[in-house]
Amino acid sequence: MTMTEVVTPDTVDSSGALSPVPVGGRRERRLAATATRPTKAAKAAKAEKATKPGKQSAPQPAVATSEEPPEAQAPRPPRPPVGPARGILVWVLATISLATLWLVAYAVALTPYQQAHQQSVLYGNMREQLQLQIAPLGGLLQPGVPVAIVTAPSLGLVDLVVVEGTAPGDLMSGPGHRRDTVLPGQGGVSVIYGRSTLFGGPFRAIASAHIGDTITITTGQGVFTYVVEGLRRAGDHFPQPLTAGSGRLTLVTSEGIGRWGSLSPTGAVYVDARLKGDSQPSPSGRPAAVPRAEQAMHGDPSSLLALALALPLLLGALLFVVWARSRWGGWQTWIVGMPLVLGASWVVSQAAVQLLPNLL
């Protein structure tokens, strides 16, 4: 029997061409089916063709969802450049703000440590002078020298060294003896000023004094005890005049009204105490009056010169830091520049504080 080939549209081989459909016996049909199967080489060529770029299948369209896509935010417009005048203004305001913060921090937080250090040095000097019996006895004395040691536990005073002079610079070291009055323990009125807030505020509690409280003072002439007679303010009556040979001690500080009264005092408060026992003679030579800067509630205008000389020093230190940062780097500039800036700031602050009232 012969095999007849019939071509129909339904028989297509692996290459896409039409293949004849065998007609005949079972053996012939099996051989024809084997011949039309794709070989391994054809399969590999087909797989390689599918992986070539440009022949990949088209991406499937995204499935639509019910949620709407978020609206895109409009980009922020660029900031306008800072002009030279505005940059200078910002720099000036920042400098003033930092200087103000430093001055407040120095006056409130750092001055107590400065006064404590000065008191430690003065106490050692005064004890040595008392042991050697060379402590000053009065007359014309150099401002700033120690002249007495005052103790009054009920008033918060414990072994405080009193220096000569009541100018703002003198009271930075502790209480100061007014130079136109006698020293404590001598016949007459002795006046001692003390700060209420800055530099430790050694006299901050004397306004709570009660009649009968005792005050002990040690000078080169001995140890003397005073008894509080009263408390007065501006406009109150003065104590009775002293009799011959008697003595009086007056402690003076500032006070204010309200929560922040200690930083904005409105006047002075006076504590009067009379001397128990006999008084000592007073050497001659003390001044008949003191300048305005040494009177109660006044600053020292002469410190403006020191301030004017210290400000260029601070400015030079800041300019040096800016220059060093551009040349050396960050940590090298901090190591070298920070001590210079702090030292100059300290000098400026000391001069500026002396412009404030001496009892503050």
Order of alpha helices (4+ residues) and beta strands (2+ residues): alpha-alpha-alpha-alpha-beta-beta-beta-beta-beta-beta-beta-beta-alpha-alpha
